[in-house]
């Protein structure tokens, strides 16, 4: 018989489990809705209250609150990403090792992340304490910086707690003996740091970063931990500067655009818009030879104009089109490979998250980058459609013979109108001069949420909470990478590393054709090994100055870099589109990658054309802006 004490203990355990699973989530949903609503209000106030009604007023306070809400949700989302082990990392060594050594590496990786999180939590707690003793005030709202800064010790503290939970579970799996081996390896490898060996800032920075990346430490942590090691071993710099830098890196209205575009993509994918786009594309080309394959590419291009993410495009479209293609007789490996390749268009056609990151780092116009990506994105779609047509004709994959009535056509077009309005809102708002990219992103996110809830009804009371959390955790992994790379980038600039590398490259050859070819080969290799957002953050400060000194337009080079790294979405071993397509189709990654090889070859040929014919990228920005 169950005693009252046992019932009480069970209730406590149930409550603790509930808190463990959901503690951060209510704060994330509130901050998400608040930030989107505030920027939407800012746009509406400007055009309704100010321009239409002639009211005087400023929205600076609203914008500041939106930015702080964004920073809070970004740092509070990372503990959930840690819990699910969804941070971006390089896993080449990890994948090559037997299970025992994989477990040992997990202990090392979680341990490095834990040490980093604890140190940052302590430094950030000191920073918040300083704001209590010597308060500074925000420029718009006049609140003490203590409140915005408070997210740093809370966020890093929660990260440390989640990491400790992971580490305890991992030690149980790994075993006490192998866990001791992991600790010994970690202590030995970090000896130059804690021993404060006189190895110089650059050696500490580069050595720690490459070692952490090799071991599979999340890229964001590898960058920040290497900066921490370099600062700790510096005679004239202090590691405490990492605390305010972690906040200042995200205190940016422009960077918010990445979060809003991701949120818009998630809302629209979950809301049901992807189905309407597939039906429309199928209506356009479905009856032709290779019709469903070409419809898949067109749908990916439509969705690319909504979300700005490659993997999100594959996830939203692949779940619908892969089964549809198989049902019509297409080879399943080809279907999965095509979705993976077409998903890469998600970062070429605006909006594009990597372009936002590049624009911030290279100080290039994000509006011009967006405009410059349209033709390369459309040409990539044309290349994939051409290959699909050729292969379909060869294999006898024909479109449906069913005739579509006029009324049916009108119905499909009418049902897709809500989806087709999104690019109009984003691009029309930006290039019409009505909104900044960040404002257009926030409006599209609000639009996607409302359409998903009240029109297509894919978002409802049963999944609303989980969809909002997905928006936060999906974007936060990229945002955290930007924040943690800030100290790394600061040290690179301080030591003039980009300038030194630029001089070295140009000393090898001053021929623009040869240097751009070498950069392309290098980026293709990096794209196969590293997630595009991470590669953009690390390499833009290094390669952009080289391109500028060669006389390459900074916008043109941004398109070259984006297309290069977009191809990396489909190239193993780290091609994230391949992993999503594999999960969606149930096929092995190797089979999908093999089927994608001809598509990758076509995309590389197009990349060469984009590289050496600047007009492909620059004709729209130069004529329309």
C-alpha positions, 0 to 999 in steps of 0.5 A: 500500500502506498503511504502518504510519505511516498505520495509526497515524495513522488509529487516532489519528484514530479514537480522537480522533473517538471521544473527541470524540463520547463524552467526556462521555457515560460521566460523564452515565450514571453521574451519572444512575443515581447520582442516581436510585438515591440518592433511591430509596434515601432513600425506601426507607430511610425506609419500610423501615429506619426505619418498618418495622424501627425502625432509626435513621439519617439520609439527609442524606448520601445526599440531598446526594450526589444533589444534587451528582450532579445538578449534575454531570450538568447542567453536563456535559450542556450541551456535548453540547447545544452540539454539537447546537445544541439550546439554546433560542433565539428565531429570529424574526430568524434565520428572516427573514434570507437564508442569508448573514446567517444564517451571520453571525448564527451566528458572532455567537451562537457568539462571544458564547456562547464569550466567556461560557463562557471568562469563567465558566470562569476565574471558576469556576476561581478559585472552586475554587482558593479552596476549595483554599486556604481550604476550606469543607465541605459540611454533611452529608458534610463534604467540601470544596466543592472537589469539588462546585465542580469541575464548574463550571470543567470544565463551562464549559471543555468548553462553551468547547471545544465552542463553539470547534469549532462556531465553527471549522466555522461560519467555514469555512461563512460565509467569512473575509470575512463572519466578519470582518463578524460579529466587527466587528458583535459588537465594535460592539454590545458597545461599551457593555460593554467600554467600560464606558459609564456607562449604569446597571445596568438599562439594561445588563441590559435592553439586553444581554438584548433585543439577545442575544435578538433576535440568537438567542443561547440564552436562558440565555446571553442572561440570564446574559450580560446579568447579566455586562454589568450586573455588569461595569459596576457600581461596587459589584457584582463579576462574580465573584459569578456563579461561586458563583451558578451552583452555588447556583442548582442546589443545590436538592432541589426543582429536581431534580424537573424532571430526574427527571420528564423522565427518567421521560418519556424512559424510559417513551416509549422503553420502550414504555409509550406504545404500551400507552396508545394501545391502551387509549385506542383500546379506550375510544373507538375505535369511536365517531365520531372515535374515534381522534382522541379516543383520541389526546387521551386518550393524551396526557392519560395520558402527561401524567400521566407526563412533564410535558413538552409536546414529549415527549408529542407525540414519544412519542404522535404517532409512533404515533397520526398514522399510525394516524389517517391509516390510518383516513381522517383528514386528516393535517394535522388528525392532526398538529395534534391531537397538537400541541394535545393535547401541551400538556396535558403541562404542565397535568396533573401532573407539570408542569415549568413548575409546578415552576419557577413554584413555586420562583420564586413560593414557591408549593406545588408540590403545590397547583399540581399539584392545581390543574392537573388540572381545567384539563388535563381540560377542555382534553382535553374541548375538543379531544375535542369539536372532534374529534367535531364535525369527524369527524362533519362529515367522516365520520371514523368509528371502526372497526366491528370488535368487540372481544372481552371477552378482548381488552379484558381483555388490553389493560387488563392490558398497560397496568397498568404505565403506569396505575400511574405516576400512582398512584405520583406523585400518590398518593405526593405527596398521600398524604404519603409522598413529596415531589414530587422523591422521587416524580419519582425513584421514577417515573424508576426505575420507568420504567427498570425497566419499560422494561427488564424488562417492555416491553423497549423499553430494552435493551443496544443503546439503554440508553446513548443513552436515558440520555444523552437523559434528561440532555441533554433536561432539562439545557437547562431546568436550565441556563436556571434556573441562568443566570437566577439572576444575572439574577433577583438583579439584578432583585430588587436593583434592585426591578424587579418592584415598579416594574413592578407599581406601573406596571401597577396605576397604569394600572388597578386593575380586576382583570378588565382587568389579568388580561385584559392579562396574558393577552394579553401571555402569549399573545404571549410564549408565541408567541415564547418557550419556556414554561420560559424565559418562566416563569423571566423573567416569574414574578418580575415578574407574580406580585407584580402578581397577588398585589396584585390579590388573585389566589391565587398558585396560581391565577395559576400555573395561569393562567400555565401554561395561557397558556404551554401554548397557546404550544406550538401557536402559531407561530413558536416553538411547539415542539409544532408543530416536533415534530409537523412532524418526526413527520408530515413536513408543513410547519409552516404547514399544521399551524398552520393546522389547529390554529387552531380548537383554539387558539381553543377553548383560549383560551376555556377560558383565559378561564374559568380566569382568571375562575372561580378555583374551576376551579383552586382547588377541588381544592387547597383541598378535598384539601390 
